[in-house]
Amino acid sequence: MQSYWMQMNADHATLELRDVPQPEPGAGQVLVRLHAASLNRGEFIAGHGLHGKPGSAKAVGMEGAGEVVGLGAGVRSLKAGDRVMGRCPGAFSEYALMDVREAMVMPDGLSWEQAASVPLTFLVVYDMLALQGRLAADEWLLINGVSSGVGVAALQMAKALGARVIGTSGSADKLARLKPLGLDVGLCTRAADFCEAVMQATGGKGVNLVVNTVGGSVFAENIRCAAFQGRLATVGYVDGVLTADLDLEVLHARRLTLFGVSNKLRTPEQRAAAVPGFVTDVVPLLAAGRIRPLVDRVFPFGELAAAKAHMESNQHLGKIVLSMPVTP
């Protein structure tokens, strides 16, 4: 079978398409013939710690959707032929293994490409908004980089929870296109200059939750935007800024909560723990069409490099997806 790998060199990383043996499912795993997999910026950013040492290589891709074709020992909840979506390492491949605890049956109304945009992105958003963020109806959410895949997912989930959403983006066109999805206030900026507008929108109270997909360059401004007992989630740092000033007086006086959502150091059990709640709380919203993954563009399997370049151009709105070849 064919699989994409990232080759780590001394000063850069390159994509390679390799012929590799088809994996065999172990205990508690399912083998999935993938139909689509979506791109996530973090897997291509060295600062996220996802790259290996120079001279090493690893299969890339983190989430996908496809058909179950093999069952490992002890798997009873799924059968061959089931259409599933889930987080899985090496998703840019014709076949991949999923932990059965992470494999979710696809809602009938989703395409392969839409389903491939759900598992990692929406589970991260569920963690940020529901599990750690405790976002409630009528609260205010601020999303830095609202036009990203995570940003669009957070916007939709927040609206399903009854919250009000402020989003920043460097593109006025993207902000306008997000209005029909429920964006209450769009701020066209890439700079750390949005606090005054946020305070104006919230009647001077600030926002209850911040989703920071940008990084350290907007961290201090987000602290200034936080309401009393506000929460601030860090999900990415595409700006490459890994340090920021922290106003301890504001942190202390406003009783703020700061948290991250990386799965890097979590055990498989910890990563899978949120899936049952997600299936109960979010998958029905996907099935009913109340939340709909926004796919910006689909690239053929052989064009991962072009898909990556499109992502890095920052022209997309929502998710970029790789469509796999249909094999017998």
Contacts in CASP RR format, 6 or more apart in sequence:
PFRMAT RR
TARGET T0000
AUTHOR 0000-0000-0000
METHOD contacts of the structure
MODEL  1
MQSYWMQMNADHATLELRDVPQPEPGAGQVLVRLHAASLNRGEFIAGHGL
HGKPGSAKAVGMEGAGEVVGLGAGVRSLKAGDRVMGRCPGAFSEYALMDV
REAMVMPDGLSWEQAASVPLTFLVVYDMLALQGRLAADEWLLINGVSSGV
GVAALQMAKALGARVIGTSGSADKLARLKPLGLDVGLCTRAADFCEAVMQ
ATGGKGVNLVVNTVGGSVFAENIRCAAFQGRLATVGYVDGVLTADLDLEV
LHARRLTLFGVSNKLRTPEQRAAAVPGFVTDVVPLLAAGRIRPLVDRVFP
FGELAAAKAHMESNQHLGKIVLSMPVTP
1 19 0 8 1.000
1 20 0 8 1.000
1 21 0 8 1.000
1 22 0 8 1.000
1 93 0 8 1.000
1 94 0 8 1.000
1 95 0 8 1.000
2 17 0 8 1.000
2 18 0 8 1.000
2 19 0 8 1.000
2 20 0 8 1.000
2 93 0 8 1.000
2 94 0 8 1.000
2 301 0 8 1.000
3 17 0 8 1.000
3 18 0 8 1.000
3 20 0 8 1.000
3 59 0 8 1.000
3 90 0 8 1.000
3 92 0 8 1.000
3 93 0 8 1.000
3 94 0 8 1.000
4 15 0 8 1.000
4 16 0 8 1.000
4 17 0 8 1.000
4 18 0 8 1.000
4 59 0 8 1.000
4 60 0 8 1.000
4 61 0 8 1.000
4 90 0 8 1.000
4 92 0 8 1.000
4 93 0 8 1.000
4 304 0 8 1.000
5 15 0 8 1.000
5 16 0 8 1.000
5 17 0 8 1.000
5 18 0 8 1.000
5 57 0 8 1.000
5 58 0 8 1.000
5 59 0 8 1.000
5 60 0 8 1.000
6 13 0 8 1.000
6 14 0 8 1.000
6 15 0 8 1.000
6 16 0 8 1.000
6 43 0 8 1.000
6 44 0 8 1.000
6 51 0 8 1.000
6 57 0 8 1.000
6 58 0 8 1.000
6 59 0 8 1.000
6 60 0 8 1.000
7 13 0 8 1.000
7 14 0 8 1.000
7 15 0 8 1.000
7 16 0 8 1.000
7 55 0 8 1.000
7 57 0 8 1.000
8 51 0 8 1.000
8 52 0 8 1.000
8 53 0 8 1.000
8 54 0 8 1.000
8 55 0 8 1.000
8 56 0 8 1.000
8 57 0 8 1.000
8 58 0 8 1.000
9 54 0 8 1.000
9 55 0 8 1.000
10 54 0 8 1.000
13 44 0 8 1.000
13 46 0 8 1.000
13 51 0 8 1.000
15 60 0 8 1.000
15 304 0 8 1.000
15 305 0 8 1.000
15 308 0 8 1.000
16 57 0 8 1.000
17 302 0 8 1.000
17 304 0 8 1.000
20 93 0 8 1.000
22 31 0 8 1.000
22 94 0 8 1.000
22 95 0 8 1.000
23 31 0 8 1.000
23 95 0 8 1.000
23 96 0 8 1.000
23 97 0 8 1.000
24 31 0 8 1.000
25 31 0 8 1.000
25 70 0 8 1.000
25 71 0 8 1.000
25 72 0 8 1.000
25 75 0 8 1.000
25 97 0 8 1.000
26 72 0 8 1.000
26 73 0 8 1.000
26 97 0 8 1.000
27 72 0 8 1.000
27 73 0 8 1.000
27 74 0 8 1.000
28 72 0 8 1.000
28 73 0 8 1.000
28 74 0 8 1.000
28 75 0 8 1.000
28 99 0 8 1.000
28 100 0 8 1.000
28 101 0 8 1.000
29 72 0 8 1.000
29 75 0 8 1.000
29 97 0 8 1.000
29 98 0 8 1.000
29 99 0 8 1.000
29 100 0 8 1.000
30 68 0 8 1.000
30 70 0 8 1.000
30 71 0 8 1.000
30 72 0 8 1.000
30 75 0 8 1.000
30 78 0 8 1.000
30 84 0 8 1.000
30 97 0 8 1.000
30 98 0 8 1.000
30 100 0 8 1.000
30 103 0 8 1.000
31 68 0 8 1.000
31 69 0 8 1.000
31 70 0 8 1.000
31 71 0 8 1.000
31 72 0 8 1.000
31 95 0 8 1.000
31 96 0 8 1.000
31 97 0 8 1.000
32 64 0 8 1.000
32 66 0 8 1.000
32 67 0 8 1.000
32 68 0 8 1.000
32 69 0 8 1.000
32 84 0 8 1.000
32 88 0 8 1.000
32 95 0 8 1.000
32 96 0 8 1.000
32 97 0 8 1.000
32 98 0 8 1.000
32 103 0 8 1.000
33 66 0 8 1.000
33 67 0 8 1.000
33 69 0 8 1.000
33 94 0 8 1.000
33 95 0 8 1.000
33 327 0 8 1.000
34 64 0 8 1.000
34 65 0 8 1.000
34 66 0 8 1.000
34 91 0 8 1.000
34 93 0 8 1.000
34 94 0 8 1.000
34 95 0 8 1.000
34 96 0 8 1.000
34 324 0 8 1.000
35 65 0 8 1.000
35 66 0 8 1.000
35 67 0 8 1.000
35 112 0 8 1.000
35 116 0 8 1.000
35 323 0 8 1.000
35 324 0 8 1.000
35 326 0 8 1.000
36 64 0 8 1.000
36 65 0 8 1.000
36 66 0 8 1.000
36 111 0 8 1.000
36 112 0 8 1.000
36 113 0 8 1.000
36 115 0 8 1.000
36 116 0 8 1.000
36 298 0 8 1.000
36 321 0 8 1.000
36 322 0 8 1.000
36 323 0 8 1.000
36 324 0 8 1.000
37 61 0 8 1.000
37 63 0 8 1.000
37 64 0 8 1.000
37 65 0 8 1.000
37 91 0 8 1.000
37 92 0 8 1.000
37 93 0 8 1.000
37 116 0 8 1.000
37 321 0 8 1.000
37 322 0 8 1.000
37 324 0 8 1.000
38 63 0 8 1.000
38 64 0 8 1.000
38 113 0 8 1.000
38 116 0 8 1.000
38 117 0 8 1.000
38 120 0 8 1.000
38 121 0 8 1.000
38 319 0 8 1.000
38 320 0 8 1.000
38 321 0 8 1.000
38 322 0 8 1.000
39 61 0 8 1.000
39 307 0 8 1.000
39 308 0 8 1.000
39 311 0 8 1.000
39 319 0 8 1.000
39 320 0 8 1.000
39 321 0 8 1.000
39 322 0 8 1.000
40 61 0 8 1.000
40 62 0 8 1.000
40 63 0 8 1.000
40 120 0 8 1.000
40 121 0 8 1.000
41 148 0 8 1.000
41 238 0 8 1.000
41 311 0 8 1.000
42 48 0 8 1.000
42 50 0 8 1.000
42 236 0 8 1.000
43 50 0 8 1.000
43 60 0 8 1.000
43 61 0 8 1.000
43 62 0 8 1.000
44 60 0 8 1.000
44 308 0 8 1.000
44 311 0 8 1.000
44 312 0 8 1.000
45 237 0 8 1.000
45 238 0 8 1.000
45 240 0 8 1.000
47 237 0 8 1.000
47 240 0 8 1.000
47 242 0 8 1.000
48 236 0 8 1.000
48 237 0 8 1.000
48 262 0 8 1.000
49 264 0 8 1.000
50 264 0 8 1.000
51 58 0 8 1.000
52 58 0 8 1.000
59 89 0 8 1.000
59 90 0 8 1.000
59 92 0 8 1.000
59 93 0 8 1.000
60 90 0 8 1.000
60 91 0 8 1.000
60 92 0 8 1.000
61 88 0 8 1.000
61 89 0 8 1.000
61 90 0 8 1.000
61 91 0 8 1.000
61 92 0 8 1.000
61 93 0 8 1.000
62 87 0 8 1.000
62 88 0 8 1.000
62 89 0 8 1.000
62 90 0 8 1.000
62 91 0 8 1.000
62 120 0 8 1.000
63 85 0 8 1.000
63 86 0 8 1.000
63 87 0 8 1.000
63 88 0 8 1.000
63 91 0 8 1.000
63 116 0 8 1.000
63 117 0 8 1.000
63 118 0 8 1.000
63 119 0 8 1.000
63 120 0 8 1.000
63 121 0 8 1.000
64 85 0 8 1.000
64 86 0 8 1.000
64 87 0 8 1.000
64 88 0 8 1.000
64 91 0 8 1.000
64 96 0 8 1.000
64 115 0 8 1.000
64 116 0 8 1.000
64 119 0 8 1.000
65 83 0 8 1.000
65 84 0 8 1.000
65 85 0 8 1.000
65 86 0 8 1.000
65 106 0 8 1.000
65 110 0 8 1.000
65 112 0 8 1.000
65 113 0 8 1.000
65 115 0 8 1.000
65 116 0 8 1.000
65 118 0 8 1.000
65 119 0 8 1.000
66 83 0 8 1.000
66 84 0 8 1.000
66 85 0 8 1.000
66 106 0 8 1.000
66 112 0 8 1.000
66 115 0 8 1.000
67 81 0 8 1.000
67 82 0 8 1.000
67 83 0 8 1.000
67 84 0 8 1.000
68 78 0 8 1.000
68 79 0 8 1.000
68 80 0 8 1.000
68 81 0 8 1.000
68 82 0 8 1.000
68 83 0 8 1.000
68 84 0 8 1.000
68 103 0 8 1.000
69 80 0 8 1.000
69 81 0 8 1.000
69 95 0 8 1.000
70 80 0 8 1.000
71 78 0 8 1.000
71 79 0 8 1.000
71 80 0 8 1.000
75 100 0 8 1.000
77 100 0 8 1.000
78 84 0 8 1.000
78 100 0 8 1.000
78 103 0 8 1.000
78 105 0 8 1.000
82 105 0 8 1.000
83 105 0 8 1.000
83 106 0 8 1.000
83 115 0 8 1.000
84 98 0 8 1.000
84 103 0 8 1.000
84 104 0 8 1.000
84 105 0 8 1.000
84 106 0 8 1.000
85 103 0 8 1.000
85 104 0 8 1.000
85 106 0 8 1.000
85 110 0 8 1.000
85 115 0 8 1.000
85 116 0 8 1.000
85 118 0 8 1.000
85 119 0 8 1.000
86 98 0 8 1.000
86 102 0 8 1.000
86 103 0 8 1.000
86 104 0 8 1.000
86 118 0 8 1.000
86 119 0 8 1.000
86 120 0 8 1.000
87 98 0 8 1.000
87 102 0 8 1.000
87 119 0 8 1.000
87 120 0 8 1.000
87 123 0 8 1.000
87 271 0 8 1.000
88 96 0 8 1.000
88 97 0 8 1.000
88 98 0 8 1.000
88 99 0 8 1.000
88 102 0 8 1.000
89 96 0 8 1.000
89 97 0 8 1.000
90 96 0 8 1.000
91 116 0 8 1.000
92 304 0 8 1.000
92 322 0 8 1.000
93 324 0 8 1.000
94 301 0 8 1.000
94 324 0 8 1.000
94 325 0 8 1.000
94 327 0 8 1.000
99 268 0 8 1.000
99 272 0 8 1.000
101 268 0 8 1.000
101 272 0 8 1.000
101 275 0 8 1.000
102 119 0 8 1.000
102 271 0 8 1.000
102 272 0 8 1.000
102 275 0 8 1.000
104 118 0 8 1.000
104 119 0 8 1.000
104 275 0 8 1.000
104 278 0 8 1.000
104 279 0 8 1.000
104 283 0 8 1.000
106 115 0 8 1.000
107 115 0 8 1.000
107 283 0 8 1.000
107 286 0 8 1.000
107 287 0 8 1.000
108 287 0 8 1.000
109 287 0 8 1.000
109 289 0 8 1.000
110 118 0 8 1.000
110 286 0 8 1.000
110 293 0 8 1.000
112 323 0 8 1.000
113 295 0 8 1.000
113 298 0 8 1.000
113 321 0 8 1.000
113 323 0 8 1.000
114 292 0 8 1.000
114 293 0 8 1.000
114 295 0 8 1.000
115 293 0 8 1.000
116 321 0 8 1.000
117 149 0 8 1.000
117 293 0 8 1.000
117 294 0 8 1.000
117 295 0 8 1.000
117 318 0 8 1.000
117 319 0 8 1.000
117 321 0 8 1.000
118 286 0 8 1.000
118 293 0 8 1.000
121 149 0 8 1.000
121 150 0 8 1.000
121 153 0 8 1.000
121 293 0 8 1.000
121 319 0 8 1.000
122 153 0 8 1.000
122 157 0 8 1.000
122 278 0 8 1.000
122 282 0 8 1.000
122 286 0 8 1.000
122 291 0 8 1.000
122 293 0 8 1.000
123 274 0 8 1.000
123 275 0 8 1.000
123 278 0 8 1.000
124 150 0 8 1.000
124 235 0 8 1.000
124 261 0 8 1.000
125 150 0 8 1.000
125 151 0 8 1.000
125 153 0 8 1.000
125 154 0 8 1.000
125 157 0 8 1.000
125 211 0 8 1.000
126 157 0 8 1.000
126 274 0 8 1.000
126 277 0 8 1.000
126 278 0 8 1.000
126 281 0 8 1.000
126 282 0 8 1.000
127 261 0 8 1.000
127 274 0 8 1.000
128 154 0 8 1.000
128 209 0 8 1.000
128 211 0 8 1.000
128 233 0 8 1.000
128 235 0 8 1.000
128 261 0 8 1.000
129 135 0 8 1.000
129 141 0 8 1.000
129 154 0 8 1.000
129 157 0 8 1.000
129 158 0 8 1.000
129 161 0 8 1.000
129 209 0 8 1.000
129 211 0 8 1.000
130 157 0 8 1.000
130 161 0 8 1.000
130 281 0 8 1.000
131 274 0 8 1.000
132 231 0 8 1.000
132 233 0 8 1.000
132 259 0 8 1.000
132 260 0 8 1.000
132 261 0 8 1.000
133 209 0 8 1.000
133 231 0 8 1.000
133 233 0 8 1.000
133 257 0 8 1.000
133 259 0 8 1.000
134 209 0 8 1.000
134 231 0 8 1.000
135 141 0 8 1.000
135 158 0 8 1.000
135 161 0 8 1.000
135 163 0 8 1.000
135 208 0 8 1.000
135 209 0 8 1.000
136 161 0 8 1.000
136 163 0 8 1.000
136 208 0 8 1.000
137 161 0 8 1.000
137 162 0 8 1.000
137 163 0 8 1.000
138 162 0 8 1.000
138 163 0 8 1.000
138 164 0 8 1.000
139 163 0 8 1.000
139 164 0 8 1.000
139 208 0 8 1.000
139 209 0 8 1.000
140 163 0 8 1.000
140 164 0 8 1.000
140 165 0 8 1.000
140 166 0 8 1.000
140 201 0 8 1.000
140 202 0 8 1.000
140 205 0 8 1.000
140 206 0 8 1.000
140 207 0 8 1.000
140 208 0 8 1.000
140 209 0 8 1.000
140 227 0 8 1.000
141 154 0 8 1.000
141 158 0 8 1.000
141 163 0 8 1.000
141 164 0 8 1.000
141 165 0 8 1.000
141 166 0 8 1.000
141 207 0 8 1.000
141 208 0 8 1.000
141 209 0 8 1.000
141 210 0 8 1.000
141 211 0 8 1.000
142 165 0 8 1.000
142 166 0 8 1.000
142 167 0 8 1.000
142 168 0 8 1.000
142 198 0 8 1.000
142 207 0 8 1.000
142 209 0 8 1.000
142 210 0 8 1.000
142 211 0 8 1.000
142 222 0 8 1.000
142 225 0 8 1.000
143 151 0 8 1.000
143 154 0 8 1.000
143 155 0 8 1.000
143 165 0 8 1.000
143 166 0 8 1.000
143 167 0 8 1.000
143 168 0 8 1.000
143 210 0 8 1.000
143 211 0 8 1.000
143 213 0 8 1.000
144 167 0 8 1.000
144 168 0 8 1.000
144 210 0 8 1.000
144 211 0 8 1.000
144 212 0 8 1.000
144 213 0 8 1.000
144 214 0 8 1.000
144 215 0 8 1.000
144 218 0 8 1.000
144 222 0 8 1.000
145 151 0 8 1.000
145 167 0 8 1.000
145 168 0 8 1.000
145 169 0 8 1.000
145 213 0 8 1.000
145 214 0 8 1.000
146 152 0 8 1.000
146 154 0 8 1.000
146 155 0 8 1.000
146 165 0 8 1.000
146 167 0 8 1.000
146 168 0 8 1.000
146 169 0 8 1.000
146 174 0 8 1.000
146 175 0 8 1.000
146 178 0 8 1.000
146 183 0 8 1.000
146 186 0 8 1.000
147 169 0 8 1.000
147 171 0 8 1.000
147 174 0 8 1.000
147 175 0 8 1.000
147 178 0 8 1.000
147 316 0 8 1.000
147 317 0 8 1.000
147 318 0 8 1.000
148 213 0 8 1.000
148 318 0 8 1.000
149 294 0 8 1.000
149 318 0 8 1.000
149 319 0 8 1.000
150 211 0 8 1.000
150 213 0 8 1.000
150 235 0 8 1.000
151 211 0 8 1.000
151 213 0 8 1.000
151 318 0 8 1.000
152 178 0 8 1.000
152 181 0 8 1.000
152 294 0 8 1.000
152 317 0 8 1.000
152 318 0 8 1.000
152 319 0 8 1.000
153 291 0 8 1.000
153 293 0 8 1.000
154 165 0 8 1.000
154 211 0 8 1.000
155 165 0 8 1.000
155 167 0 8 1.000
155 178 0 8 1.000
155 181 0 8 1.000
155 182 0 8 1.000
155 183 0 8 1.000
156 181 0 8 1.000
156 291 0 8 1.000
156 292 0 8 1.000
156 294 0 8 1.000
157 282 0 8 1.000
157 285 0 8 1.000
157 291 0 8 1.000
158 165 0 8 1.000
159 165 0 8 1.000
159 181 0 8 1.000
159 182 0 8 1.000
160 285 0 8 1.000
160 290 0 8 1.000
160 291 0 8 1.000
163 209 0 8 1.000
164 184 0 8 1.000
165 182 0 8 1.000
165 183 0 8 1.000
165 184 0 8 1.000
165 185 0 8 1.000
166 184 0 8 1.000
166 185 0 8 1.000
166 186 0 8 1.000
166 187 0 8 1.000
166 198 0 8 1.000
166 201 0 8 1.000
166 202 0 8 1.000
166 207 0 8 1.000
167 175 0 8 1.000
167 178 0 8 1.000
167 183 0 8 1.000
167 185 0 8 1.000
167 186 0 8 1.000
167 187 0 8 1.000
168 186 0 8 1.000
168 187 0 8 1.000
168 188 0 8 1.000
168 189 0 8 1.000
168 190 0 8 1.000
168 194 0 8 1.000
168 218 0 8 1.000
169 175 0 8 1.000
169 186 0 8 1.000
169 187 0 8 1.000
169 188 0 8 1.000
169 189 0 8 1.000
169 190 0 8 1.000
170 188 0 8 1.000
170 189 0 8 1.000
170 190 0 8 1.000
171 188 0 8 1.000
172 188 0 8 1.000
174 317 0 8 1.000
175 183 0 8 1.000
175 186 0 8 1.000
175 187 0 8 1.000
175 188 0 8 1.000
177 317 0 8 1.000
178 186 0 8 1.000
178 317 0 8 1.000
181 294 0 8 1.000
184 201 0 8 1.000
185 197 0 8 1.000
185 201 0 8 1.000
187 194 0 8 1.000
187 197 0 8 1.000
187 198 0 8 1.000
192 217 0 8 1.000
192 218 0 8 1.000
192 220 0 8 1.000
192 221 0 8 1.000
193 221 0 8 1.000
194 221 0 8 1.000
194 225 0 8 1.000
195 221 0 8 1.000
195 224 0 8 1.000
195 225 0 8 1.000
198 206 0 8 1.000
198 207 0 8 1.000
198 225 0 8 1.000
199 205 0 8 1.000
199 206 0 8 1.000
199 225 0 8 1.000
202 227 0 8 1.000
205 227 0 8 1.000
205 228 0 8 1.000
206 225 0 8 1.000
206 226 0 8 1.000
206 227 0 8 1.000
207 225 0 8 1.000
207 226 0 8 1.000
207 227 0 8 1.000
207 230 0 8 1.000
208 227 0 8 1.000
208 229 0 8 1.000
208 230 0 8 1.000
208 231 0 8 1.000
209 230 0 8 1.000
209 231 0 8 1.000
209 232 0 8 1.000
209 233 0 8 1.000
210 222 0 8 1.000
210 225 0 8 1.000
210 226 0 8 1.000
210 230 0 8 1.000
210 231 0 8 1.000
210 232 0 8 1.000
210 233 0 8 1.000
211 233 0 8 1.000
211 235 0 8 1.000
212 218 0 8 1.000
212 219 0 8 1.000
212 222 0 8 1.000
212 232 0 8 1.000
212 233 0 8 1.000
212 234 0 8 1.000
212 235 0 8 1.000
212 236 0 8 1.000
213 235 0 8 1.000
213 236 0 8 1.000
213 238 0 8 1.000
214 236 0 8 1.000
214 237 0 8 1.000
214 238 0 8 1.000
214 239 0 8 1.000
215 234 0 8 1.000
215 236 0 8 1.000
215 237 0 8 1.000
215 238 0 8 1.000
215 239 0 8 1.000
215 240 0 8 1.000
215 241 0 8 1.000
215 242 0 8 1.000
215 244 0 8 1.000
216 237 0 8 1.000
216 239 0 8 1.000
216 240 0 8 1.000
216 241 0 8 1.000
216 242 0 8 1.000
216 243 0 8 1.000
216 244 0 8 1.000
217 239 0 8 1.000
217 241 0 8 1.000
217 244 0 8 1.000
218 239 0 8 1.000
219 234 0 8 1.000
219 241 0 8 1.000
219 244 0 8 1.000
219 245 0 8 1.000
219 246 0 8 1.000
220 244 0 8 1.000
220 245 0 8 1.000
220 246 0 8 1.000
220 247 0 8 1.000
222 232 0 8 1.000
223 232 0 8 1.000
223 246 0 8 1.000
223 247 0 8 1.000
223 250 0 8 1.000
223 251 0 8 1.000
223 256 0 8 1.000
224 247 0 8 1.000
224 250 0 8 1.000
226 232 0 8 1.000
226 250 0 8 1.000
226 254 0 8 1.000
226 256 0 8 1.000
227 254 0 8 1.000
228 254 0 8 1.000
228 255 0 8 1.000
229 254 0 8 1.000
229 255 0 8 1.000
229 256 0 8 1.000
229 257 0 8 1.000
230 254 0 8 1.000
230 255 0 8 1.000
230 256 0 8 1.000
230 257 0 8 1.000
231 256 0 8 1.000
231 257 0 8 1.000
231 258 0 8 1.000
231 259 0 8 1.000
232 256 0 8 1.000
232 257 0 8 1.000
232 258 0 8 1.000
232 259 0 8 1.000
233 259 0 8 1.000
233 260 0 8 1.000
233 261 0 8 1.000
234 258 0 8 1.000
234 259 0 8 1.000
234 260 0 8 1.000
234 261 0 8 1.000
235 260 0 8 1.000
235 261 0 8 1.000
250 256 0 8 1.000
251 258 0 8 1.000
263 270 0 8 1.000
263 271 0 8 1.000
282 291 0 8 1.000
285 291 0 8 1.000
286 292 0 8 1.000
286 293 0 8 1.000
293 319 0 8 1.000
294 317 0 8 1.000
294 318 0 8 1.000
294 319 0 8 1.000
295 318 0 8 1.000
295 319 0 8 1.000
295 320 0 8 1.000
295 321 0 8 1.000
296 316 0 8 1.000
296 317 0 8 1.000
296 318 0 8 1.000
296 319 0 8 1.000
296 320 0 8 1.000
297 307 0 8 1.000
297 310 0 8 1.000
297 316 0 8 1.000
297 320 0 8 1.000
297 321 0 8 1.000
298 320 0 8 1.000
298 321 0 8 1.000
298 322 0 8 1.000
298 323 0 8 1.000
299 306 0 8 1.000
299 307 0 8 1.000
299 310 0 8 1.000
299 320 0 8 1.000
299 321 0 8 1.000
299 322 0 8 1.000
299 323 0 8 1.000
300 322 0 8 1.000
300 323 0 8 1.000
300 325 0 8 1.000
301 322 0 8 1.000
301 323 0 8 1.000
301 324 0 8 1.000
301 325 0 8 1.000
302 322 0 8 1.000
303 322 0 8 1.000
304 322 0 8 1.000
307 320 0 8 1.000
307 321 0 8 1.000
307 322 0 8 1.000
310 316 0 8 1.000
310 320 0 8 1.000
311 320 0 8 1.000
END
